[in-house]
Amino acid sequence: MDTSIAFRHLDTPDDWTRAFDVMKELRPHLTDADAFCAQMRRQREEGYRLLAASDDDGAILGLAGYRTQTNTLYGRFVYLDDLVVTARLQRGGIGAQLLDKVREIARHSRCAHFVLDTGLHMALAQRFYYRNGLLAKGMHFVENLAGNSKETLR
């Protein structure tokens, strides 16, 4: 890739609207940009941050959504909710750069761990995470309490 990549947090509804199509590649159940913006606003209130990788023209190439949390297992840690690079640019290093940026944020925030989940069916994602220094430490169990059988977990 010949272009330089800039990283910045997306904090406004206009930013989130611009990010919608890229996020939809990871979360295809998202169907409405306005609903996505409302969701981003709610998550932002809970500490979620959305980091974008953009090209020289400002086009969003990839996203990393994360939050800082504390629990008895990890202490203070950053949890990576979302990591996506637009399909046409995957395998070009942008995902690894986004991971590195979020790791840097975690270290700067004095976090003890960097944590994420990925689906058991996502072998390519698992290989990517292993290559980038993350190790599988357990399994994530989920129970759908909403009763919506059409919702898929990603």
C-alpha positions, 0 to 999 in steps of 0.5 A: 500500500503506497499511501500513508495511514493516519489514526484517529478516534471517531467521536461524533455522529458524522464520524460514526456515519462515515465508519458505518460501511466498514463496521458493517463488513464485520457486523453484517447485522447492522443495517441502519446508519442512524441506529449504528450512531445511536449504538455508538453514542450509548457505547461511548457513554460506557467508555467505548472508543472507536479508532480509525485508520484512514488514508491520505484522502480521509477514507476509512480503511479499518476500525478498532473499537475498544474499552478499558475495564477492570475485573478480578481476572485481568485487573485493569485491561483493554478489551478489543470489541471490534477489529475490521479492515475493509475487505479489499485491503485485508492482509496489507498490515492495517489490522496489525497497525490498529492492534499496535495502536490499541496496545500502545493505548493500553500500555499508556493507560497502565493496563495489565492485559490486552483481551479480545474474543473471536469466534471459534469458526474464524480460523483466519482471525485466530491465525492473525491474532496468534501472529500478532502475539495474542494467545488463546486463554479460554473459551467465551460462553454466551446465552442470548437473553433477548430471545431473538434467535435471528441474532448472530454472535460475532 
